[in-house]
Amino acid sequence: MPSVTHEALVELFKNRPTLAAELLQDALGQPVPAFTEARVESSDLAEIIPSDRRADVIVVLLVGEQERPAMAIVVEVQLGVDLDKPYVWPVYVAQTRARHRCPTRLLAVTIDPKMTRWCSQPIDTGHPGRILVPLVLGPQGVPVVTDAEQAKAAPEVVVLSAMAHGQEEVGEAIGVAFLAAAAGLDEERRALYGDLVLSSLNEAARRTLEAMMKSGYEFQSEFARSYVAKGVEKGREEGMREGTLKSTAQAVLVVLEARGLEVPADVRERVLVSTDVAELDRWLRRAAVVSDARELLATNGS
């Protein structure tokens, strides 16, 4: 049975039909013909003899008003070794090529570095000269998206970036870029993508995003709201521990800096030495709306 991660990756390619072509060209350097539309087609490849032949995603690049197929891309998400794939992948390519009468590429996608080499192994079909070499997009080939405008233009790419690089130091910047893109998504995609991004980030980056969501950003998803609410409740149940104080203080500073506000040294020191969790919570909410970092300390005489 496919995993949640597998199905989530498949959904990214279905939600953005141009994604397969973009990654083939930009990440793997494979030429892609100019096209006017990218369309997700049926991935059921059963022919006369009934069989369970279903590729993850099949995208056809169409040209002109007549929508002539210029290229088909068979996308296969591979998260673990499957000894059947060297036998069925050539079938997927051959049947897709026959159905759409156009050149066909096999794109294997994985976020597991160890699987990149396995997926890349040439497949000898047994016929002279017929060797299929899969085109593989591993985590090393996934672009690191930290620019807000780039994330807004291609939300699926920034989600894929988080899944591939979220455990790295750059994870926090990827997460912040995703938040910029989340505002333009419908509620269903916002919730799904928010779930994927949060679960892919390292602990420090995840705390930053939780703080930003908690501080009142209007574009947070239902998932994010419930995720943060559970985290806050759990923290209160555990008491005002030193770790909670420190993480909340850091969250205040992160929100200010993420909004482009300069944080003077005295403000930074005052926030970091606070031992009052109610005060820190109040500052965290204020950090999302103040126009100057010094206003944080002026509120209610604190």
LUMVOKOL-912249 format. One line per 3 residues: number of its first residue (from 1); their letters; for each residue z, y, x of C-alpha. Coordinates in Angstrom, 1 decimal. Example, Ala and Ser with C-alpha at 12.3 -4.5 7.8 and 13.67 -1.06 7.14 Angstrom:
2
1 = AS = 7.8 -4.5 12.3 ~ 7.1 -1.1 13.7;
This chain:
302
1 = MPS = 0.0 0.0 0.0 ~ -1.0 3.4 1.4 ~ 2.0 5.6 2.6;
4 = VTH = 2.8 9.0 1.2 ~ 1.6 10.6 4.5 ~ -1.7 8.7 4.2;
7 = EAL = -2.3 9.8 0.6 ~ -1.3 13.4 1.5 ~ -3.8 13.6 4.3;
10 = VEL = -6.5 12.2 2.0 ~ -5.6 14.9 -0.5 ~ -6.2 17.6 2.1;
13 = FKN = -9.8 16.5 2.5 ~ -10.4 16.2 -1.2 ~ -8.9 19.6 -1.9;
16 = RPT = -11.1 21.2 0.7 ~ -14.5 19.5 0.7 ~ -15.7 21.5 3.7;
19 = LAA = -12.8 20.4 5.9 ~ -14.5 17.3 7.2 ~ -17.5 19.2 8.4;
22 = ELL = -15.4 22.0 9.8 ~ -13.3 19.6 11.9 ~ -16.4 17.6 13.1;
25 = QDA = -18.0 20.8 14.3 ~ -15.1 22.9 15.5 ~ -12.6 20.3 16.7;
28 = LGQ = -14.9 17.5 17.9 ~ -18.0 19.5 18.9 ~ -20.3 17.4 16.7;
31 = PVP = -23.4 19.2 15.3 ~ -23.4 19.7 11.5 ~ -26.5 20.8 9.6;
34 = AFT = -26.4 24.1 7.7 ~ -25.4 23.4 4.1 ~ -24.9 25.2 0.9;
37 = EAR = -22.3 23.0 -0.6 ~ -19.9 20.2 0.4 ~ -19.1 17.7 -2.4;
40 = VES = -16.6 14.9 -2.6 ~ -18.4 11.8 -3.9 ~ -17.2 8.5 -5.2;
43 = SDL = -15.6 6.5 -2.5 ~ -16.1 3.2 -4.3 ~ -18.6 1.2 -2.2;
46 = AEI = -18.6 -2.0 -4.1 ~ -22.2 -3.3 -4.5 ~ -23.6 -6.3 -6.4;
49 = IPS = -20.9 -8.6 -5.1 ~ -17.5 -7.4 -6.3 ~ -15.2 -6.3 -3.5;
52 = DRR = -12.4 -3.9 -2.7 ~ -14.5 -1.5 -0.5 ~ -13.1 2.0 -1.0;
55 = ADV = -13.2 4.6 1.7 ~ -10.5 7.3 1.7 ~ -12.9 10.2 1.2;
58 = IVV = -16.7 10.6 1.2 ~ -18.1 14.1 1.6 ~ -21.8 14.9 1.2;
61 = LLV = -23.2 18.1 2.6 ~ -25.9 19.5 0.3 ~ -28.8 21.8 1.1;
64 = GEQ = -30.7 24.2 -1.2 ~ -31.1 24.5 -4.9 ~ -32.2 20.9 -5.1;
67 = ERP = -29.0 19.9 -3.5 ~ -30.6 17.6 -1.0 ~ -28.1 15.5 1.0;
70 = AMA = -28.2 16.6 4.6 ~ -25.3 14.6 5.9 ~ -22.6 12.3 4.6;
73 = IVV = -19.1 12.0 6.2 ~ -16.9 9.0 5.6 ~ -13.3 10.1 6.2;
76 = EVQ = -10.8 7.4 7.0 ~ -7.1 8.2 7.5 ~ -5.6 5.7 9.9;
79 = LGV = -1.9 5.7 10.7 ~ -1.5 2.2 11.9 ~ -3.4 -0.8 13.3;
82 = DLD = -5.6 -2.5 10.7 ~ -7.6 -5.4 12.0 ~ -9.9 -5.3 9.0;
85 = KPY = -11.2 -1.8 9.8 ~ -13.6 -2.8 12.7 ~ -15.4 -4.9 10.1;
88 = VWP = -15.3 -2.6 7.0 ~ -16.0 0.7 8.7 ~ -19.6 -0.3 9.6;
91 = VYV = -20.1 -1.3 6.0 ~ -18.8 2.1 4.8 ~ -21.3 3.9 7.0;
94 = AQT = -24.2 1.7 6.1 ~ -23.6 1.7 2.3 ~ -23.0 5.5 2.2;
97 = RAR = -26.2 6.1 4.2 ~ -28.1 3.8 1.8 ~ -26.6 5.5 -1.3;
100 = HRC = -27.2 9.1 -0.3 ~ -30.3 8.6 2.0 ~ -29.1 10.8 4.8;
103 = PTR = -27.5 10.6 8.3 ~ -23.8 9.4 8.0 ~ -20.8 10.0 10.2;
106 = LLA = -17.5 8.1 10.3 ~ -14.5 10.4 10.9 ~ -11.2 8.7 11.6;
109 = VTI = -8.2 11.0 11.2 ~ -4.7 10.2 12.6 ~ -1.6 12.2 13.4;
112 = DPK = -0.3 9.4 15.7 ~ -1.3 9.9 19.3 ~ -1.1 6.2 20.0;
115 = MTR = -3.7 5.5 17.2 ~ -6.3 7.8 18.7 ~ -7.3 5.3 21.3;
118 = WCS = -7.3 2.4 18.9 ~ -9.5 4.2 16.4 ~ -11.9 5.3 19.2;
121 = QPI = -12.8 1.8 20.3 ~ -16.6 1.0 19.9 ~ -17.4 -1.5 17.2;
124 = DTG = -20.0 -4.1 18.2 ~ -21.6 -5.1 14.9 ~ -23.3 -8.1 16.6;
127 = HPG = -26.8 -6.8 16.2 ~ -28.5 -5.7 19.4 ~ -28.1 -2.0 19.9;
130 = RIL = -25.9 -1.6 16.8 ~ -22.6 -0.3 18.1 ~ -20.6 2.1 16.0;
133 = VPL = -18.4 4.5 17.9 ~ -16.0 6.2 15.4 ~ -15.5 10.0 15.7;
136 = VLG = -11.7 10.4 15.9 ~ -9.6 13.4 15.2 ~ -6.2 12.9 16.7;
139 = PQG = -3.3 15.3 16.9 ~ -4.7 16.7 20.2 ~ -7.8 17.8 18.4;
142 = VPV = -6.1 19.4 15.4 ~ -6.1 23.2 15.8 ~ -2.8 25.0 16.2;
145 = VTD = -2.8 27.6 13.4 ~ -0.3 30.4 13.8 ~ -2.4 33.3 12.5;
148 = AEQ = -1.6 34.3 8.9 ~ -5.2 35.3 8.0 ~ -6.5 32.1 9.4;
151 = AKA = -3.9 30.2 7.4 ~ -4.9 32.1 4.2 ~ -8.6 31.3 4.7;
154 = APE = -7.9 27.6 5.2 ~ -4.6 26.4 3.8 ~ -5.4 22.7 4.3;
157 = VVV = -6.0 23.3 8.0 ~ -2.6 24.9 8.5 ~ -0.9 22.0 6.7;
160 = LSA = -2.8 19.6 8.9 ~ -1.7 21.7 11.9 ~ 2.0 21.4 10.8;
163 = MAH = 1.6 17.6 10.4 ~ 0.1 17.3 13.9 ~ 2.1 19.9 15.8;
166 = GQE = 5.2 20.6 13.7 ~ 7.6 18.8 16.1 ~ 6.4 21.0 19.0;
169 = EVG = 7.8 24.4 20.0 ~ 5.0 26.1 18.1 ~ 6.2 24.5 14.9;
172 = EAI = 8.1 27.6 13.7 ~ 5.0 29.8 14.1 ~ 2.9 27.3 12.2;
175 = GVA = 5.5 27.2 9.4 ~ 5.5 31.0 9.1 ~ 1.7 31.1 8.9;
178 = FLA = 1.8 28.5 6.1 ~ 4.2 30.8 4.1 ~ 1.6 33.5 4.3;
181 = AAA = -1.0 31.1 2.9 ~ 1.3 29.7 0.2 ~ 1.1 32.9 -1.9;
184 = GLD = -2.6 32.3 -2.8 ~ -2.1 28.6 -3.8 ~ -1.7 27.2 -7.3;
187 = EER = 1.7 25.8 -8.1 ~ 0.7 22.2 -7.6 ~ -0.8 22.6 -4.2;
190 = RAL = 2.0 25.0 -3.2 ~ 4.6 22.4 -3.9 ~ 2.7 19.5 -2.3;
193 = YGD = 1.8 21.5 0.8 ~ 5.3 23.0 1.1 ~ 6.7 19.5 1.0;
196 = LVL = 4.4 18.3 3.8 ~ 5.0 21.3 6.0 ~ 8.8 21.3 5.7;
199 = SSL = 9.0 17.5 6.3 ~ 6.7 17.8 9.4 ~ 8.6 20.6 11.2;
202 = NEA = 11.3 20.2 13.9 ~ 14.8 21.0 12.8 ~ 14.9 24.6 14.2;
205 = ARR = 11.6 25.5 12.6 ~ 12.7 23.9 9.3 ~ 15.8 26.0 9.2;
208 = TLE = 13.8 29.2 9.8 ~ 11.5 28.4 6.8 ~ 14.5 27.5 4.6;
211 = AMM = 16.1 30.9 5.5 ~ 12.9 32.8 4.7 ~ 12.5 31.0 1.3;
214 = KSG = 16.1 31.5 0.5 ~ 15.8 35.2 1.2 ~ 13.7 35.8 -1.9;
217 = YEF = 10.0 35.4 -1.0 ~ 8.1 35.3 -4.3 ~ 5.6 32.8 -3.1;
220 = QSE = 8.1 29.9 -2.5 ~ 7.3 26.7 -4.4 ~ 9.5 24.7 -6.8;
223 = FAR = 9.9 22.2 -4.0 ~ 11.1 24.8 -1.6 ~ 13.5 26.3 -4.1;
226 = SYV = 15.1 22.9 -4.8 ~ 15.0 21.9 -1.2 ~ 16.9 25.1 -0.1;
229 = AKG = 19.3 24.9 -3.0 ~ 20.3 21.4 -2.1 ~ 20.8 22.4 1.6;
232 = VEK = 23.0 25.4 0.6 ~ 25.1 23.3 -1.7 ~ 25.6 20.7 1.0;
235 = GRE = 26.6 23.3 3.5 ~ 29.2 24.8 1.1 ~ 30.6 21.3 0.5;
238 = EGM = 31.0 20.7 4.2 ~ 32.9 24.1 4.6 ~ 32.5 27.1 6.8;
241 = REG = 31.9 25.3 10.0 ~ 30.9 27.1 13.2 ~ 27.4 25.5 13.1;
244 = TLK = 26.8 26.9 9.6 ~ 27.8 30.4 10.6 ~ 25.6 30.3 13.7;
247 = STA = 22.5 29.0 11.8 ~ 22.9 31.6 9.1 ~ 23.3 34.4 11.6;
250 = QAV = 20.2 33.2 13.4 ~ 18.4 33.1 10.0 ~ 19.2 36.8 9.4;
253 = LVV = 17.6 37.8 12.7 ~ 14.6 35.5 12.2 ~ 13.8 37.1 8.8;
256 = LEA = 14.1 40.6 10.2 ~ 11.8 39.8 13.1 ~ 9.3 37.9 11.0;
259 = RGL = 9.0 41.0 8.9 ~ 8.1 43.0 12.0 ~ 11.4 45.0 12.2;
262 = EVP = 12.9 45.9 15.5 ~ 16.5 44.6 15.8 ~ 18.7 46.9 18.0;
265 = ADV = 21.1 45.1 20.4 ~ 24.2 46.3 18.5 ~ 22.9 45.0 15.2;
268 = RER = 22.0 41.7 16.8 ~ 25.4 41.3 18.4 ~ 27.2 42.3 15.1;
271 = VLV = 25.3 39.6 13.2 ~ 25.9 36.9 15.8 ~ 29.7 37.5 16.1;
274 = STD = 30.3 37.5 12.3 ~ 32.7 34.8 11.1 ~ 32.4 35.7 7.4;
277 = VAE = 29.9 33.4 5.6 ~ 29.8 35.7 2.5 ~ 28.9 38.6 4.7;
280 = LDR = 26.2 36.6 6.4 ~ 24.8 35.4 3.1 ~ 24.7 39.1 1.9;
283 = WLR = 22.9 40.1 5.1 ~ 20.4 37.3 4.8 ~ 19.4 38.6 1.3;
286 = RAA = 19.3 42.2 2.6 ~ 17.1 41.1 5.5 ~ 14.2 40.4 3.2;
289 = VVS = 14.2 44.0 1.7 ~ 15.5 46.5 4.1 ~ 13.0 48.8 5.9;
292 = DAR = 15.2 49.3 9.0 ~ 17.4 46.7 10.6 ~ 20.3 49.2 10.8;
295 = ELL = 20.4 49.3 7.0 ~ 21.7 45.8 7.1 ~ 25.1 46.9 8.4;
298 = ATN = 25.3 50.1 6.3 ~ 25.3 48.2 3.1 ~ 28.6 48.3 1.2;
301 = GS = 30.3 49.8 4.3 ~ 30.0 46.5 6.3;
